[in-house]
């Protein structure tokens, strides 16, 4: 950073550098200068480049600025590229000849912004802190815009990766040394570093892909200091009331999160709603590969249209959409809560008309969680109070509708909805129908609400009438029809006359300012009236500011009740939406228990079915979705080996089973005629082909990494879907790996993880002879005139061929290629028959190993020193 010499610096620039030196090195400083926020020196160069604004010079140093009123339109551009921005405001009115007092009022970073114009309303916005040591992985995450705050600590770091991936944090904090190590990890492993450390580096690299990572001094991650800071932030003597012990190692990252958020807000966050301990053992886990392959939050093509979240989201409020996202990120294992949600969906389905009225009322509800966050953290505007008024106005109708239910569960939800009639009355009487977004604009309060304000406004209106009369009189006196009386915050009131009319200016006009195309003047009468007007306007604004702060205090007194109401309404929004979803698409209530079964009758893929009806899957849309049954159990039909041609629907079928199980374990009804599902602890998915060339991983290596993760971490309560294991290498290598994987999953015990295994290796169907819990299934096709018709039906038995050449013909390969391919296939099949006849007997002699069990996390304390 280049500094001007002390003798070159003006007082204003000295003030600028004092602020600049107090900020993080990678932070842009927006310095309020009159009607603009200015950037200087290196910040000016970077800001001009990122924002596409003009770079200028002042006294030989570069500067670039944006209008102060346009600040909020520029900030998202900077945050989107991971920049941190400090806002330095003027804290007093400018006075000629005096240096204006200024202060850094907030520091915005990608993970700490709370302004609604910089947030996606329907998505959570998490700041995540991580610390990896010999005890495992420790984490804390905070959505500053809602106050959702959680901590986690797991000896096996892979148990935390599912929820951390699903959080999709907007910024990640790590200890400085780790930031240097993990963000530059190239996959090279020296002998002294453990495999566990390598896996963490690779996982961290995935987690941080495309996200800003900020290194903080290690002392910010100290658990003892973090505990103290968290207790202070939550105003409690200890954290036991939240289920967090004093020695919880997640409190180290919690301290880092709070310190970072406090620096951003310039105060400790005031909207924390508690501390939530996350326990991997209480959630259905979906690793990052499974989240991607099942397209839970993002489709393979990018965006969220063809995702499970989009397919089951019928919410009408931003808070409801965010709650659905959180439920999907951490599906439950707790039967009681899942059954409660199912029951409420059923009740809302039965009460169709009432549910419709509820949804109509919920559309009037504003985002109370985020409004409260801004009010509590000093980012305040009058329009947000109007949002609370509108929400409270909808409460009587919502409460009345909820009271019409007579079940046990709905009244419990109703008790969490607080109508707050007194606060509603106060806000209704005080606020104008359409409050402005800025208190400095005035007009926040109704006429008649405050006598002092009414009197001051009347005086101000009289002055404005006098100005209009003066403008007309001066136009007639001077003969200058273009003469205008204007106001500027920096200059005050003035008479503006174009250069072409300067010869007609009366001698009593006093020049105030020279412009490029005009001159600005003032008269003694106008100068006197200016003082009266400005005094009246300042007085009115001062009264409005006083009333505004009193009104905010009234709202914040009810913050706890408002927050509980917002949470209940968000839950109601999700459940009402699911009731309409179930009715529209004929979903059933799944039976959940602790058994080892997964029995689904006429199951359907929730995303594909909707896209088919919407005509978004091409010419096949007209035929509709073909349902299929599933019958799995850990102890009986453990592995369903599915063969059949490409495009026949194997991948869709195995995915739909996983999605139905996932939907059941968030409490949603499912696309099936009936379903009985034993609770699943993890869903693993090895589907599709992708590479990681940047990390030196081929498609096959990615496939093997994902398969290894499944074999090392699956339990007998897991659900596994596998698609084309071993297809990325030679035929014999791939077949051997697929064969061994199937044997490993089956094991020699009495049970294993429920598994759907789709393959083109027809040789694997021989395994049903030696593996009693493996059963063969096929996706049926019909042949007609040397072509195939996809039936999309899964039936028992093995497919006799893959029909790959038929699919190639459908794709439009030249006829000579198809003919030659058939000739080659005939030759290969004749030679392969001899191997096929001896395959089962040969492999049976080799025996089968026991299925491996989950690897234990190693102690890597000494190996971390490598980084």
ZAMARGU-4260 file (C-alpha; in steps of 0.2 Angstrom, whole numbers, plus 5000, padded with zeros to 4 digits):
<rodrens>
0) 5000/5000/5000 | 5007/5017/4995 | 5005/5031/5007 | 5008/5050/5003 | 5020/5059/5013
5) 5014/5068/5029 | 5016/5085/5020 | 5006/5080/5005 | 4991/5074/5015 | 4976/5086/5017
10) 4967/5084/5034 | 4953/5074/5024 | 4966/5062/5016 | 4974/5060/5033 | 4957/5055/5040
15) 4955/5043/5026 | 4971/5034/5029 | 4968/5033/5047 | 4952/5023/5043 | 4961/5013/5029
20) 4975/5007/5041 | 4962/5001/5054 | 4954/4989/5042 | 4958/4972/5035 | 4971/4973/5021
25) 4959/4965/5008 | 4945/4977/5012 | 4939/4991/5000 | 4935/5008/5009 | 4920/5018/5003
30) 4923/5035/5010 | 4908/5047/5011 | 4912/5063/5003 | 4897/5074/5000 | 4885/5066/4988
35) 4897/5052/4984 | 4906/5037/4991 | 4924/5039/4985 | 4938/5026/4984 | 4956/5032/4983
40) 4973/5025/4977 | 4973/5006/4975 | 4955/5004/4980 | 4950/5016/4966 | 4959/5005/4953
45) 4951/4989/4960 | 4934/4997/4962 | 4933/5005/4945 | 4938/4988/4937 | 4925/4978/4947
50) 4911/4991/4946 | 4914/4997/4928 | 4915/5015/4934 | 4927/5029/4928 | 4944/5031/4936
55) 4948/5049/4939 | 4962/5059/4947 | 4962/5072/4961 | 4979/5081/4966 | 4988/5067/4956
60) 4980/5053/4966 | 4968/5041/4958 | 4950/5041/4964 | 4933/5033/4959 | 4916/5036/4966
65) 4898/5031/4966 | 4883/5041/4971 | 4878/5039/4989 | 4860/5035/4984 | 4865/5021/4972
70) 4876/5012/4985 | 4865/4997/4987 | 4865/4994/4969 | 4884/4993/4968 | 4887/4983/4984
75) 4880/4966/4977 | 4893/4967/4963 | 4907/4968/4975 | 4901/4955/4987 | 4897/4943/4972
80) 4916/4942/4968 | 4921/4939/4986 | 4926/4957/4991 | 4925/4965/5008 | 4918/4983/5009
85) 4919/4995/5023 | 4907/5009/5023 | 4913/5026/5030 | 4899/5038/5033 | 4898/5056/5038
90) 4891/5057/5056 | 4888/5076/5056 | 4882/5089/5044 | 4895/5098/5034 | 4901/5115/5040
95) 4912/5126/5029 | 4930/5126/5035 | 4928/5111/5046 | 4933/5093/5044 | 4918/5082/5044
100) 4917/5069/5057 | 4916/5051/5050 | 4915/5033/5056 | 4916/5016/5048 | 4898/5011/5052
105) 4899/4993/5045 | 4910/4981/5035 | 4901/4970/5023 | 4908/4953/5018 | 4900/4939/5007
110) 4895/4930/5023 | 4889/4944/5034 | 4878/4955/5024 | 4860/4957/5031 | 4852/4970/5019
115) 4838/4962/5009 | 4844/4969/4993 | 4860/4959/4995 | 4852/4943/5000 | 4842/4929/4991
120) 4825/4930/5000 | 4822/4911/4999 | 4839/4905/5003 | 4849/4904/5019 | 4865/4914/5020
125) 4878/4906/5031 | 4895/4911/5037 | 4904/4895/5042 | 4920/4893/5052 | 4930/4877/5052
130) 4944/4870/5063 | 4952/4853/5059 | 4964/4845/5072 | 4968/4829/5080 | 4951/4828/5088
135) 4942/4829/5072 | 4932/4843/5063 | 4924/4857/5073 | 4912/4869/5065 | 4900/4883/5068
140) 4888/4892/5056 | 4878/4908/5058 | 4865/4916/5047 | 4867/4934/5052 | 4851/4938/5043
145) 4840/4927/5053 | 4850/4923/5069 | 4851/4904/5066 | 4867/4899/5075 | 4874/4881/5076
150) 4889/4872/5082 | 4896/4854/5078 | 4911/4843/5082 | 4914/4826/5075 | 4929/4814/5077
155) 4926/4808/5060 | 4926/4823/5049 | 4916/4814/5035 | 4901/4814/5046 | 4900/4833/5045
160) 4903/4835/5027 | 4885/4831/5022 | 4877/4846/5031 | 4892/4857/5028 | 4890/4855/5009
165) 4871/4857/5010 | 4873/4873/5020 | 4881/4881/5004 | 4890/4894/5015 | 4893/4911/5007
170) 4910/4913/5016 | 4921/4901/5026 | 4933/4906/5040 | 4948/4895/5045 | 4964/4897/5055
175) 4977/4906/5045 | 4989/4892/5044 | 4975/4880/5038 | 4969/4893/5025 | 4987/4893/5017
180) 4988/4874/5018 | 4971/4868/5012 | 4967/4881/4999 | 4983/4877/4990 | 4983/4858/4992
185) 4988/4850/4976 | 4984/4832/4980 | 5003/4828/4982 | 5005/4817/4998 | 5022/4816/5006
190) 5026/4800/5016 | 5023/4808/5033 | 5005/4814/5030 | 4991/4802/5033 | 4977/4797/5021
195) 4965/4805/5033 | 4973/4822/5031 | 4973/4820/5012 | 4955/4816/5012 | 4951/4831/5022
200) 4961/4842/5011 | 4952/4836/4996 | 4935/4838/5005 | 4939/4855/5010 | 4944/4860/4992
205) 4927/4854/4987 | 4918/4863/5001 | 4927/4879/4997 | 4925/4879/4978 | 4920/4896/4972
210) 4918/4903/4989 | 4929/4916/4998 | 4940/4909/5012 | 4946/4920/5026 | 4960/4916/5037
215) 4960/4922/5055 | 4973/4921/5069 | 4972/4904/5078 | 4968/4912/5094 | 4950/4916/5088
220) 4947/4897/5087 | 4951/4894/5105 | 4937/4884/5113 | 4938/4892/5130 | 4938/4910/5123
225) 4924/4905/5111 | 4913/4898/5125 | 4915/4914/5135 | 4911/4925/5119 | 4896/4914/5115
230) 4889/4915/5133 | 4891/4934/5132 | 4882/4935/5115 | 4868/4925/5121 | 4867/4934/5138
235) 4868/4917/5148 | 4879/4911/5162 | 4882/4894/5153 | 4876/4885/5137 | 4869/4869/5145
240) 4852/4876/5142 | 4855/4874/5124 | 4862/4856/5126 | 4880/4862/5123 | 4893/4857/5136
245) 4907/4869/5141 | 4920/4858/5133 | 4911/4857/5116 | 4925/4860/5103 | 4913/4868/5091
250) 4914/4883/5102 | 4931/4888/5095 | 4924/4891/5078 | 4908/4899/5086 | 4920/4912/5094
255) 4928/4915/5077 | 4911/4917/5069 | 4905/4929/5082 | 4921/4939/5082 | 4920/4941/5063
260) 4902/4946/5063 | 4905/4958/5077 | 4919/4967/5066 | 4906/4968/5052 | 4892/4975/5062
265) 4904/4986/5073 | 4895/4977/5088 | 4891/4960/5094 | 4876/4953/5084 | 4860/4957/5093
270) 4848/4945/5085 | 4855/4928/5090 | 4840/4916/5094 | 4850/4903/5104 | 4863/4890/5100
275) 4859/4874/5091 | 4870/4859/5093 | 4871/4849/5077 | 4873/4830/5079 | 4877/4819/5064
280) 4869/4804/5073 | 4852/4813/5073 | 4852/4816/5054 | 4851/4806/5038 | 4867/4810/5030
285) 4870/4814/5012 | 4888/4816/5007 | 4892/4829/4994 | 4893/4817/4979 | 4875/4811/4984
290) 4869/4829/4985 | 4875/4832/4967 | 4870/4816/4959 | 4852/4816/4967 | 4851/4835/4962
295) 4844/4840/4979 | 4849/4858/4978 | 4856/4860/4961 | 4854/4851/4944 | 4868/4844/4934
300) 4865/4857/4921 | 4866/4871/4934 | 4852/4881/4942 | 4838/4874/4953 | 4823/4870/4941
305) 4826/4852/4939 | 4830/4849/4958 | 4821/4840/4972 | 4820/4857/4982 | 4811/4865/4967
310) 4799/4850/4965 | 4793/4850/4983 | 4793/4869/4986 | 4776/4876/4987 | 4780/4889/4999
315) 4773/4907/4997 | 4785/4915/5010 | 4804/4918/5010 | 4805/4911/5027 | 4796/4895/5022
320) 4807/4892/5008 | 4823/4894/5019 | 4815/4882/5032 | 4812/4869/5018 | 4830/4871/5013
325) 4836/4868/5031 | 4825/4852/5032 | 4832/4846/5016 | 4850/4849/5022 | 4847/4839/5038
330) 4834/4825/5036 | 4829/4818/5052 | 4830/4801/5061 | 4817/4805/5074 | 4801/4796/5071
335) 4790/4807/5082 | 4794/4823/5073 | 4793/4815/5056 | 4776/4808/5060 | 4770/4825/5067
340) 4774/4833/5051 | 4765/4819/5041 | 4750/4821/5052 | 4749/4840/5049 | 4751/4838/5031
345) 4736/4825/5031 | 4725/4837/5041 | 4728/4851/5029 | 4724/4840/5014 | 4708/4836/5022
350) 4704/4854/5025 | 4706/4859/5007 | 4697/4876/5008 | 4704/4881/5025 | 4721/4877/5019
355) 4718/4888/5003 | 4713/4902/5015 | 4728/4899/5026 | 4740/4900/5011 | 4731/4916/5005
360) 4734/4924/5022 | 4753/4918/5022 | 4756/4927/5006 | 4753/4943/5016 | 4766/4939/5029
365) 4783/4948/5027 | 4800/4941/5031 | 4800/4945/5050 | 4816/4935/5054 | 4826/4946/5043
370) 4817/4962/5047 | 4821/4959/5066 | 4839/4955/5062 | 4841/4972/5053 | 4832/4981/5067
375) 4842/4973/5081 | 4858/4976/5072 | 4855/4995/5068 | 4851/4993/5049 | 4834/5001/5050
380) 4822/5009/5038 | 4803/5013/5041 | 4797/5002/5027 | 4802/4987/5037 | 4791/4992/5051
385) 4777/4993/5038 | 4781/4975/5035 | 4779/4970/5053 | 4762/4980/5053 | 4756/4970/5037
390) 4761/4953/5045 | 4752/4957/5061 | 4737/4963/5052 | 4736/4945/5044 | 4737/4937/5061
395) 4719/4937/5067 | 4713/4928/5051 | 4727/4915/5052 | 4724/4912/5071 | 4705/4910/5067
400) 4709/4897/5053 | 4721/4887/5064 | 4708/4886/5078 | 4696/4877/5067 | 4707/4862/5068
405) 4703/4850/5082 | 4718/4838/5082 | 4732/4838/5095 | 4746/4844/5083 | 4738/4860/5076
410) 4734/4868/5092 | 4752/4866/5098 | 4757/4876/5082 | 4744/4889/5085 | 4751/4893/5102
415) 4767/4898/5094 | 4758/4911/5084 | 4757/4927/5093 | 4744/4940/5086 | 4751/4955/5097
420) 4736/4966/5095 | 4743/4980/5105 | 4759/4982/5094 | 4748/4980/5078 | 4737/4995/5085
425) 4753/5005/5088 | 4760/5002/5071 | 4744/5005/5062 | 4740/5022/5071 | 4758/5028/5069
430) 4764/5023/5051 | 4759/5031/5035 | 4751/5019/5022 | 4767/5018/5012 | 4782/5023/5023
435) 4798/5028/5014 | 4814/5017/5014 | 4824/5030/5022 | 4820/5040/5038 | 4829/5055/5030
440) 4815/5057/5017 | 4802/5061/5030 | 4784/5056/5029 | 4785/5041/5040 | 4771/5045/5051
445) 4753/5049/5049 | 4745/5066/5050 | 4737/5067/5068 | 4749/5055/5076 | 4760/5068/5084
450) 4755/5086/5087 | 4773/5093/5087 | 4776/5085/5070 | 4760/5091/5062 | 4764/5109/5067
455) 4782/5108/5060 | 4775/5100/5044 | 4762/5114/5042 | 4776/5127/5044 | 4787/5118/5031
460) 4772/5117/5019 | 4770/5136/5021 | 4788/5139/5016 | 4787/5128/5001 | 4772/5138/4995
465) 4782/5154/4998 | 4796/5147/4987 | 4784/5143/4972 | 4777/5161/4973 | 4795/5168/4973
470) 4800/5158/4958 | 4785/5165/4948 | 4788/5182/4954 | 4807/5182/4949 | 4803/5174/4932
475) 4791/5189/4928 | 4803/5202/4935 | 4818/5196/4925 | 4809/5190/4910 | 4819/5173/4912
480) 4806/5160/4909 | 4819/5146/4913 | 4823/5153/4930 | 4822/5139/4943 | 4823/5139/4962
485) 4832/5123/4967 | 4839/5115/4983 | 4856/5105/4985 | 4861/5098/5001 | 4879/5105/4999
490) 4874/5122/4993 | 4857/5125/5000 | 4843/5135/4991 | 4848/5144/4975 | 4841/5153/4959
495) 4848/5144/4944 | 4850/5153/4927 | 4857/5146/4911 | 4873/5154/4903 | 4862/5161/4889
500) 4852/5172/4901 | 4866/5179/4912 | 4864/5196/4904 | 4846/5198/4911 | 4852/5194/4929
505) 4847/5209/4941 | 4861/5218/4951 | 4854/5212/4968 | 4857/5193/4964 | 4873/5187/4973
510) 4883/5173/4964 | 4883/5157/4974 | 4891/5144/4962 | 4897/5143/4944 | 4892/5127/4934
515) 4897/5122/4917 | 4881/5127/4909 | 4873/5138/4922 | 4876/5150/4937 | 4868/5149/4954
520) 4863/5164/4963 | 4854/5169/4980 | 4846/5185/4986 | 4845/5192/5004 | 4826/5187/5005
525) 4830/5169/4999 | 4845/5168/5011 | 4833/5173/5026 | 4819/5161/5021 | 4832/5147/5018
530) 4836/5147/5036 | 4818/5146/5041 | 4815/5132/5029 | 4830/5122/5034 | 4826/5124/5052
535) 4808/5118/5050 | 4814/5103/5039 | 4827/5099/5052 | 4815/5100/5066 | 4803/5089/5057
540) 4816/5076/5053 | 4822/5076/5071 | 4804/5073/5078 | 4802/5059/5065 | 4819/5051/5070
545) 4814/5052/5089 | 4797/5044/5085 | 4805/5031/5074 | 4817/5026/5088 | 4802/5024/5100
550) 4793/5014/5088 | 4808/5002/5085 | 4809/5000/5104 | 4791/4995/5105 | 4794/4982/5091
555) 4810/4975/5099 | 4801/4973/5116 | 4791/4959/5107 | 4806/4952/5097 | 4805/4935/5105
560) 4786/4933/5102 | 4789/4940/5084 | 4803/4927/5081 | 4793/4913/5087 | 4778/4918/5077
565) 4789/4919/5061 | 4796/4902/5064 | 4779/4894/5066 | 4772/4903/5051 | 4787/4897/5041
570) 4783/4879/5046 | 4765/4881/5042 | 4770/4888/5025 | 4780/4872/5021 | 4767/4860/5027
575) 4752/4869/5018 | 4763/4868/5002 | 4766/4850/5005 | 4747/4847/5007 | 4744/4855/4990
580) 4758/4845/4983 | 4751/4829/4989 | 4734/4833/4983 | 4740/4838/4966 | 4752/4824/4963
585) 4742/4810/4972 | 4756/4807/4985 | 4754/4795/4999 | 4758/4796/5018 | 4773/4784/5020
590) 4774/4772/5035 | 4790/4775/5044 | 4797/4763/5057 | 4813/4756/5064 | 4813/4740/5053
595) 4825/4736/5039 | 4812/4737/5025 | 4810/4748/5010 | 4794/4743/5002 | 4787/4755/4989
600) 4772/4752/4978 | 4771/4761/4962 | 4784/4774/4966 | 4788/4788/4955 | 4802/4801/4952
605) 4796/4817/4960 | 4806/4828/4948 | 4805/4819/4932 | 4786/4816/4934 | 4783/4835/4935
610) 4794/4839/4921 | 4785/4826/4910 | 4769/4834/4913 | 4776/4851/4910 | 4783/4845/4893
615) 4801/4849/4898 | 4808/4832/4893 | 4805/4832/4875 | 4794/4820/4864 | 4793/4808/4878
620) 4782/4819/4889 | 4766/4814/4882 | 4767/4796/4889 | 4768/4801/4907 | 4778/4793/4921
625) 4778/4774/4923 | 4778/4769/4941 | 4788/4755/4948 | 4788/4744/4964 | 4803/4742/4976
630) 4805/4728/4989 | 4821/4729/4999 | 4827/4724/5016 | 4843/4722/5025 | 4840/4704/5029
635) 4831/4697/5014 | 4831/4706/4997 | 4846/4717/5001 | 4854/4720/4984 | 4843/4723/4969
640) 4855/4721/4954 | 4846/4730/4939 | 4851/4726/4921 | 4844/4734/4905 | 4848/4745/4890
645) 4854/4763/4891 | 4839/4776/4891 | 4827/4762/4898 | 4826/4771/4915 | 4838/4762/4927
650) 4846/4778/4933 | 4829/4786/4935 | 4822/4771/4945 | 4836/4770/4957 | 4836/4789/4960
655) 4818/4789/4963 | 4819/4776/4977 | 4833/4787/4986 | 4822/4803/4984 | 4806/4795/4990
660) 4816/4789/5006 | 4823/4806/5008 | 4806/4815/5006 | 4799/4803/5019 | 4813/4808/5031
665) 4809/4826/5031 | 4791/4823/5034 | 4784/4825/5017 | 4772/4813/5009 | 4779/4804/4994
670) 4775/4800/4976 | 4769/4782/4977 | 4753/4772/4980 | 4760/4766/4997 | 4777/4765/5005
675) 4784/4757/5021 | 4801/4763/5025 | 4813/4758/5039 | 4823/4773/5044 | 4839/4776/5034
680) 4854/4783/5043 | 4864/4788/5026 | 4860/4788/5008 | 4875/4785/4996 | 4874/4788/4978
685) 4887/4783/4965 | 4879/4789/4949 | 4885/4798/4933 | 4902/4802/4926 | 4913/4817/4930
690) 4931/4821/4932 | 4941/4833/4942 | 4955/4838/4930 | 4961/4852/4941 | 4965/4840/4955
695) 4972/4827/4943 | 4957/4815/4945 | 4950/4806/4930 | 4932/4801/4928 | 4937/4783/4934
700) 4947/4790/4949 | 4932/4800/4955 | 4921/4785/4953 | 4933/4775/4963 | 4934/4788/4977
705) 4915/4789/4978 | 4914/4770/4979 | 4928/4769/4992 | 4918/4782/5003 | 4903/4771/5002
710) 4911/4754/5006 | 4921/4762/5021 | 4906/4772/5028 | 4890/4762/5025 | 4881/4754/5039
715) 4867/4740/5039 | 4855/4755/5040 | 4861/4764/5025 | 4853/4765/5007 | 4865/4764/4993
720) 4862/4767/4974 | 4875/4762/4962 | 4875/4765/4943 | 4888/4758/4932 | 4902/4754/4944
725) 4919/4750/4934 | 4913/4757/4918 | 4928/4769/4917 | 4942/4756/4914 | 4944/4740/4904
730) 4930/4728/4903 | 4939/4715/4914 | 4945/4727/4926 | 4928/4735/4928 | 4919/4719/4929
735) 4931/4713/4942 | 4929/4729/4953 | 4910/4728/4951 | 4909/4710/4956 | 4920/4713/4971
740) 4910/4728/4976 | 4894/4718/4976 | 4901/4704/4986 | 4908/4717/4999 | 4891/4725/5001
745) 4883/4708/5003 | 4896/4701/5015 | 4894/4684/5024 | 4884/4690/5038 | 4865/4691/5040
750) 4862/4708/5033 | 4869/4723/5024 | 4864/4740/5017 | 4849/4741/5006 | 4857/4743/4989
755) 4851/4746/4971 | 4865/4742/4959 | 4862/4746/4941 | 4874/4739/4928 | 4878/4733/4910
760) 4889/4719/4916 | 4877/4705/4913 | 4890/4693/4921 | 4885/4700/4938 | 4868/4692/4937
765) 4877/4676/4941 | 4880/4682/4958 | 4862/4678/4963 | 4868/4660/4963 | 4880/4663/4977
770) 4874/4678/4986 | 4857/4674/4994 | 4852/4692/4997 | 4855/4698/4979 | 4841/4697/4967
775) 4841/4701/4949 | 4829/4714/4941 | 4828/4721/4923 | 4820/4736/4915 | 4809/4728/4901
780) 4810/4733/4883 | 4801/4727/4867 | 4808/4724/4850 | 4799/4729/4835 | 4806/4729/4817
785) 4824/4728/4823 | 4820/4743/4835 | 4817/4744/4853 | 4803/4752/4863 | 4806/4757/4881
790) 4793/4750/4893 | 4801/4759/4908 | 4795/4744/4919 | 4806/4736/4932 | 4803/4717/4932
795) 4811/4702/4941 | 4824/4693/4931 | 4840/4698/4921 | 4841/4707/4905 | 4849/4696/4891
800) 4857/4710/4882 | 4861/4729/4883 | 4854/4735/4866 | 4868/4747/4865 | 4868/4746/4846
805) 4849/4749/4845 | 4852/4765/4856 | 4866/4771/4845 | 4854/4769/4830 | 4841/4779/4839
810) 4854/4793/4842 | 4857/4794/4823 | 4874/4785/4820 | 4877/4782/4801 | 4870/4765/4795
815) 4887/4758/4790 | 4893/4761/4808 | 4878/4752/4815 | 4880/4737/4802 | 4898/4735/4807
820) 4895/4736/4825 | 4883/4722/4824 | 4896/4711/4815 | 4909/4714/4828 | 4896/4711/4842
825) 4892/4694/4835 | 4911/4689/4835 | 4913/4695/4852 | 4898/4686/4859 | 4904/4670/4852
830) 4921/4671/4860 | 4913/4677/4876 | 4902/4662/4878 | 4916/4650/4884 | 4921/4662/4898
835) 4903/4665/4903 | 4900/4646/4905 | 4915/4644/4917 | 4913/4661/4926 | 4902/4656/4940
840) 4912/4640/4945 | 4929/4649/4944 | 4924/4664/4955 | 4915/4653/4967 | 4931/4644/4971
845) 4939/4661/4975 | 4928/4663/4990 | 4921/4680/4997 | 4929/4692/5010 | 4919/4699/5024
850) 4912/4716/5021 | 4923/4730/5028 | 4917/4741/5042 | 4919/4759/5044 | 4937/4765/5046
855) 4941/4774/5062 | 4948/4792/5061 | 4967/4791/5064 | 4977/4803/5076 | 4985/4815/5064
860) 4992/4828/5077 | 5010/4826/5071 | 5006/4825/5053 | 4997/4842/5053 | 5014/4850/5055
865) 5018/4846/5037 | 5006/4861/5033
</rodrens>
